[in-house]
């Protein structure tokens, strides 16, 4: 079993942002992802994931 990100570790969002730019339709989810810095803390990432999941549900 793999451990999660270590405390203080940053998450690189460059590839995720590229996906959003190429595959997601215009809207709040895409704009929020693209507005993020290229690297964020693991805590910020987890908090943002909750927001992204809620936004994704709105666009089903």
Buried (B, 14 or more C-beta within 10 A) or exposed (E): EEEEEEEEEBBEBEEBBEEBEEEBEEEEBBEBBBEBEEEBBBEBBEEBEEEBEEBEEEEE
